[in-house]
Amino acid sequence: MNLKEMLNLADRIVFAKTGHHLDDLQEAVLRGTLERETYQRIAKEYDYSESSVRNAGSQLWHILSEELGEEVNKSNFRSAMERFQFSLFSNVVQDHVQVGSLNFCGEGRHPPDIPNRHPPNREVCSQELSEMPDLGVFYDRTLELETLSDWILNERCRLIAITGMSGIGKTALVSQLVQQIKDEFESVFWCSLASPPTFSDWQNRLLKFFSKSPTDRSFHLTSEPLFVIHYLQQYRCLLVLDDLHNLFVSGELAGKYQAECQDYQSFFKQVENLSHQSCVLLIGWEPSIELPPSAKQNSPLRTLQLTGLDIATTRKILQDYELTEIDENSPLIDCYDGNPFWVKSLASQIQELGGFVPDILKNDTLLLPEDVKCILRQQYDRLSETEKQVMVLLAGESEPISLGGLLEMAIMPPADCLNSIQSLLRRCWLEKPDNLYRLPKAIKQYIIHHLI
């Protein structure tokens, strides 16, 4: 069917269900969907709000799902309509064809008075988000959301890593993103690697989600090493793997896979190198060693290294904890790099101590609550010995230092020093203003007072 024929058929289906023809907004949604446009582009092109477009789309997919007897969404609308048309032609020998409560025949339209014989298959679940955390209030990340959405929906990137310090808001950002774009995909799957399963177990779980087959059949499917990629090629899927760093070796440079986790690495290489229409998002403290921090134009790989919130948003967090007297020059703004977890932990501690900030922060006191120290310890323990040596060197410097200065100070081969610096940058444990190197203030405090 061409576009006009498909819109006419959709109009007949909607009219049979509701008694109303497609309105301008609904037609715009279907037309944009058939032209493979995102909701955002449809809204812009037809001058509607994005929320109105999404709501209209949701209503349409619900109506079509009930009438066509299968789950219909933005990603499979065209194929569902073509299957429906094929079913009409395959039954042409009959006086009329009935699907759901909809009747078609050569003598005209009949009233929709026959019950639905083929209700949508509710066993088929296109979203598995039970491990996606609900993190409460989401603080503004408009630019990052737009960037990720563009990479996924417009540039069709296959593999994207979102990295940054613990507590910086990576999981919250991706949770918000998934809520915004999930309707663009036929399948959405979120998996936490906090206690990473073997790749075989993870793949079996994924295949079971895809196929909804009995366990023994899912296990059989794993004998085909490219089966998952075949699925990602055939369907538009979004896979999210959180806590990626748990696949990597502790005590080594950033991003080296544990021996028992190398099958994950092989899978990610397939995702990168083989053509498909899906996207895999990786969330973690550090990227895998093969993922570049930046990518060439048109590359299927991307890395977004998440930094702290801006001053205004950081103040908003503090105000939510009733610390309204904090101004933009406060050490609470300057020293904690806009890390939401750090700032919330500090604000909670200040509240418990009485809430009078000038007394608590007298003499430039830099607070490090126990939960912040605990998470810093976890990340510090993952560093290699050469990285720790670089950290101690920088902790003793009052001003940022050049790369040449660091190489001169380091008691290690220059190549080891350079690799360690690169790894620390990838872990977000170093800052590089104007090509000079320094430690973030909270991390420097931790190194000086708790390790040296």
C-alpha positions in Angstrom: 0.0 0.0 0.0 1.1 3.5 -0.6 0.7 6.3 2.0 -2.7 7.4 0.8 -4.1 3.9 0.8 -2.8 3.2 4.3 -4.3 6.4 5.7 -7.6 5.5 4.1 -7.6 2.1 5.6 -6.7 3.5 9.0 -9.5 6.0 8.7 -12.0 3.2 8.0 -10.7 1.2 11.0 -10.9 4.2 13.4 -14.4 5.1 12.1 -15.7 1.6 12.6 -14.4 1.6 16.2 -15.3 5.2 17.3 -17.8 6.5 14.7 -15.5 9.4 13.9 -13.0 9.8 11.0 -9.4 10.7 11.6 -8.9 14.3 12.7 -6.1 16.5 11.5 -3.8 15.6 14.5 -4.4 11.9 14.2 -3.7 12.0 10.4 -0.5 14.0 11.1 0.7 11.3 13.6 0.0 8.5 11.1 1.5 10.4 8.2 4.7 11.2 10.2 4.9 7.6 11.4 4.8 6.2 7.9 7.5 8.7 6.9 9.6 7.4 9.8 9.6 10.7 11.7 9.9 11.1 15.5 7.1 12.5 17.6 9.3 15.6 18.1 9.6 16.2 14.3 5.9 15.5 13.7 5.0 18.1 16.4 7.4 20.7 14.8 6.3 20.0 11.2 2.6 20.2 11.9 2.7 22.8 14.6 1.4 20.8 17.5 2.9 20.3 21.0 4.9 17.2 21.4 2.7 16.0 24.3 -0.5 16.3 22.1 1.2 14.3 19.4 2.3 11.6 21.9 -1.2 11.4 23.4 -2.9 11.1 20.0 -0.4 8.4 19.0 -1.1 6.4 22.2 -4.9 6.6 21.5 -4.5 5.5 17.9 -2.2 2.5 18.8 -4.8 1.4 21.4 -7.7 1.6 18.9 -5.7 -0.2 16.2 -4.5 -2.9 18.6 -8.0 -3.8 19.5 -9.3 -3.8 16.0 -6.4 -5.6 14.3 -6.0 -8.3 17.0 -2.3 -7.6 17.7 -0.2 -5.1 19.6 0.2 -2.1 17.3 2.7 0.7 18.1 4.7 3.4 16.3 7.4 1.0 15.2 5.3 -1.7 13.7 2.3 0.3 12.4 3.2 -0.1 8.7 3.8 -3.9 9.0 0.7 -4.4 11.1 -1.4 -2.6 8.5 0.1 -4.7 5.7 -0.6 -7.9 7.5 -4.2 -6.7 8.0 -4.5 -6.0 4.3 -3.1 -9.4 3.4 -5.6 -11.1 5.6 -8.4 -9.2 3.7 -7.1 -10.5 0.4 -6.6 -14.0 1.6 -10.3 -14.1 2.6 -11.6 -12.6 -0.7 -13.6 -15.8 -1.5 -15.8 -15.1 1.5 -18.8 -12.7 1.3 -17.0 -10.4 3.8 -14.0 -10.3 6.0 -14.2 -9.6 9.7 -11.3 -8.6 12.0 -12.3 -7.6 15.6 -15.5 -5.7 15.4 -14.7 -4.4 11.9 -16.5 -5.7 8.8 -15.5 -5.1 5.2 -17.4 -6.4 2.1 -18.2 -5.3 -1.4 -21.7 -4.2 -0.5 -20.7 -1.4 1.9 -19.8 -1.0 5.6 -21.8 -3.0 8.1 -22.3 -1.9 11.7 -19.7 -3.1 14.2 -22.0 -5.3 16.2 -20.1 -8.6 16.3 -17.8 -9.2 19.3 -14.0 -9.3 18.8 -13.0 -12.8 17.9 -9.2 -12.0 18.0 -8.3 -9.8 21.0 -4.8 -8.5 21.2 -2.3 -11.0 22.5 -1.7 -9.6 26.0 1.0 -12.3 26.6 3.3 -10.4 24.3 5.0 -7.7 26.3 7.1 -5.3 24.4 8.7 -3.6 27.4 10.6 -5.1 30.3 11.4 -2.2 32.7 11.0 -3.8 36.0 14.7 -3.1 36.8 14.6 0.5 35.8 14.7 2.5 39.1 12.2 5.2 40.0 14.6 7.9 41.3 12.0 10.5 42.2 12.6 14.2 41.3 14.5 14.6 38.0 16.7 17.7 37.8 17.0 19.5 34.5 19.2 17.8 31.9 17.6 19.2 28.8 20.7 19.4 26.7 21.8 15.9 27.5 18.3 14.5 26.8 18.2 16.3 23.4 21.7 15.0 22.6 20.9 11.3 23.4 17.5 11.5 21.7 19.1 12.9 18.5 21.8 10.2 18.5 19.3 7.4 18.9 16.3 8.6 16.8 17.9 10.7 14.1 21.5 9.5 13.8 20.6 5.9 14.5 23.6 5.2 16.7 23.9 1.5 17.6 26.0 1.6 20.8 26.1 4.5 23.3 27.9 4.7 26.6 26.8 7.1 29.3 29.6 7.5 31.9 30.5 9.6 34.9 31.2 9.6 38.6 28.8 7.7 40.8 25.9 9.9 41.8 26.2 12.2 38.9 22.8 11.2 37.5 23.5 8.7 34.7 20.7 6.3 35.6 18.2 9.1 36.3 19.0 10.6 32.9 18.5 7.4 31.0 15.4 6.6 32.9 13.9 9.9 31.8 15.1 9.3 28.3 13.5 5.9 28.1 10.2 7.3 29.3 10.3 9.9 26.5 11.3 7.6 23.5 10.1 4.1 24.4 7.2 4.4 22.0 9.6 4.7 19.1 10.6 1.0 19.6 9.0 -2.4 19.3 10.9 -3.8 22.3 12.5 -2.0 25.3 14.6 -4.0 27.8 16.4 -2.7 30.9 18.8 -4.8 32.8 20.9 -4.0 35.9 24.4 -5.5 36.1 24.8 -4.7 39.8 25.4 -8.5 40.2 26.1 -9.4 36.6 24.8 -12.7 35.4 26.9 -14.9 33.1 26.4 -13.8 29.5 24.7 -17.1 28.7 22.1 -16.5 31.5 21.7 -12.8 30.4 21.2 -13.9 26.8 18.6 -16.6 27.8 16.7 -14.0 29.7 16.7 -11.6 26.8 15.7 -14.3 24.3 12.9 -15.4 26.6 11.7 -11.8 26.6 11.9 -11.5 22.8 10.3 -14.8 22.0 8.1 -15.5 25.0 8.9 -19.2 24.5 9.3 -21.9 27.1 12.7 -21.9 28.9 13.9 -25.0 27.0 13.4 -23.4 23.7 15.1 -20.2 24.8 18.1 -22.2 25.9 18.1 -23.9 22.5 18.2 -20.6 20.7 21.4 -19.6 22.5 23.3 -22.1 20.3 23.0 -19.6 17.6 25.6 -16.9 18.5 24.1 -14.2 16.3 20.5 -14.9 17.2 20.2 -11.7 19.3 21.7 -9.6 16.5 19.2 -11.2 14.0 16.4 -10.0 16.3 17.9 -6.5 16.6 18.1 -6.5 12.8 14.5 -7.6 12.3 12.9 -5.4 15.0 13.6 -1.9 16.3 14.8 -2.5 19.9 16.2 -0.5 22.7 18.5 -2.4 25.2 19.7 -0.7 28.4 22.5 -2.2 30.5 23.1 -0.4 33.8 26.2 -0.7 36.1 28.4 -1.7 33.2 31.6 -1.2 35.3 30.8 -4.4 37.2 31.9 -6.3 34.0 35.4 -4.8 34.3 38.5 -5.9 36.2 39.2 -4.0 39.5 42.7 -2.8 40.1 43.4 -2.3 36.4 43.1 0.6 34.0 39.5 1.6 33.1 37.4 -0.6 30.9 39.2 -4.0 30.9 36.7 -6.9 30.9 36.9 -9.7 33.4 37.8 -13.0 31.8 34.3 -14.4 32.6 32.7 -11.3 31.0 34.4 -11.3 27.7 31.3 -12.7 25.9 29.6 -9.4 26.7 32.5 -7.6 25.0 32.0 -9.9 21.9 28.3 -9.0 21.9 29.0 -5.3 22.1 31.4 -5.7 19.1 28.6 -7.4 17.1 26.3 -4.5 18.0 28.9 -2.0 16.8 30.0 -3.8 13.6 26.9 -5.5 12.2 24.1 -3.5 10.5 20.8 -3.4 12.5 18.1 -1.0 13.4 18.4 -1.1 17.2 20.3 0.7 19.9 22.2 -0.5 23.0 22.7 1.9 25.9 25.5 1.2 28.4 25.5 3.0 31.8 28.5 2.9 34.1 31.4 4.6 36.0 33.7 4.1 33.0 33.4 3.1 29.3 34.8 -0.2 28.0 38.3 0.2 26.7 37.2 0.1 23.0 34.7 2.9 23.3 36.2 6.3 22.4 35.3 9.4 24.6 34.3 11.1 21.4 33.4 9.8 18.0 33.7 10.8 14.3 30.7 12.1 12.5 28.4 9.3 11.3 30.0 6.8 13.7 27.6 4.2 15.2 29.4 4.6 18.5 29.0 7.4 21.0 30.0 8.2 24.6 28.4 10.8 26.7 30.5 11.7 29.8 28.1 13.2 32.2 29.3 16.2 34.2 27.7 18.1 37.2 24.5 20.1 37.3 24.7 23.9 36.7 24.7 26.4 39.6 21.0 27.2 39.3 20.0 23.5 39.5 22.4 22.8 42.3 20.8 25.6 44.3 17.4 24.2 43.5 18.4 20.9 45.2 19.7 22.8 48.3 16.4 24.8 48.4 14.4 21.6 48.3 16.2 20.8 51.6 15.2 24.2 52.9 18.7 25.6 52.7 17.5 28.8 51.2 20.3 31.0 52.3 22.9 29.4 50.0 24.1 31.7 47.3 26.0 30.9 44.1 29.4 31.6 45.7 28.9 29.2 48.6 31.4 26.3 49.0 28.5 24.0 48.7 28.1 25.1 45.1 31.8 25.4 44.3 33.3 22.3 45.9 31.0 19.5 45.0 30.9 19.9 41.2 27.1 19.7 40.8 27.1 16.0 41.7 23.4 15.4 42.7 24.2 12.6 45.1 27.0 14.5 46.9 24.9 17.7 47.1 21.8 15.8 48.5 24.0 14.0 51.0 25.6 17.2 52.2 22.2 19.0 52.4 20.8 16.1 54.5 23.8 16.2 56.8 23.5 20.0 57.3 19.8 19.6 58.1 20.6 16.9 60.8 23.3 19.1 62.3 21.0 22.1 62.7 21.0 23.7 59.4 23.1 26.8 60.2 25.5 26.8 57.2 28.0 29.5 58.3 28.9 27.6 61.5 29.2 24.3 59.7 31.3 25.6 56.9 33.6 27.8 59.0 37.2 28.0 58.0 36.4 26.5 54.5 35.5 23.2 56.0 34.8 20.7 53.3 32.2 18.1 54.4 32.4 14.5 53.3 29.5 12.6 54.7 30.0 8.9 55.3 27.9 7.7 52.3 30.0 9.9 50.0 33.2 8.5 51.5 31.9 5.0 51.1 31.1 5.4 47.4 34.5 7.2 46.8 36.2 4.3 48.5 34.5 1.8 46.2 35.6 3.7 43.1 39.1 4.4 44.5 39.6 0.6 45.1 39.0 0.0 41.4 42.0 2.1 40.4 45.3 0.5 39.3 48.4 1.2 41.4 49.8 3.6 38.8 46.6 5.6 38.8 46.7 5.8 42.6 50.3 7.1 42.4 49.2 9.9 40.0 46.3 10.7 42.4 48.7 11.1 45.3 51.0 13.3 43.2 48.1 15.6 42.2 46.8 15.8 45.8 50.0 17.4 46.9 49.7 20.2 44.3 48.0 23.5 45.1 47.6 24.5 41.5 46.8 22.6 38.3 49.8 21.1 36.7 50.8 20.5 33.0 51.2 17.1 31.5 55.0 17.7 31.2 55.1 18.6 34.9 53.2 15.4 35.8 55.6 13.3 33.7 58.6 14.8 35.4 57.2 14.1 38.9 56.0 10.6 38.3 58.2 7.7 39.4 57.1 5.4 36.7 57.8 5.0 32.9 56.2 7.8 30.9 54.0 5.4 28.9 52.5 4.0 32.2 52.0 7.6 33.4 50.2 8.6 30.2 48.0 5.5 30.2 47.1 6.2 33.9 46.2 9.8 33.2 44.0 8.7 30.3 42.3 6.1 32.4 41.6 8.6 35.2 40.1 11.0 32.8 37.8 8.3 31.5 36.8 7.6 35.1 36.1 11.3 35.7 38.7 11.4 38.5 40.7 14.1 36.9 39.8 17.6 35.6 41.6 19.2 32.7 40.9 23.0 32.6 43.0 24.7 29.9 45.0 21.4 29.4 46.2 21.5 33.0 45.5 18.6 35.3 43.9 18.7 38.8 41.8 16.7 41.2 38.1 17.7 41.8 38.0 19.4 45.2 36.0 16.7 47.0 38.2 13.9 45.7 41.3 15.8 46.7 39.9 16.2 50.2 39.2 12.5 50.3 42.7 11.6 49.1 44.5 13.9 51.6 42.5 13.2 54.7 41.7 9.6 54.3 44.5 8.0 52.3 47.7 10.0 52.6 
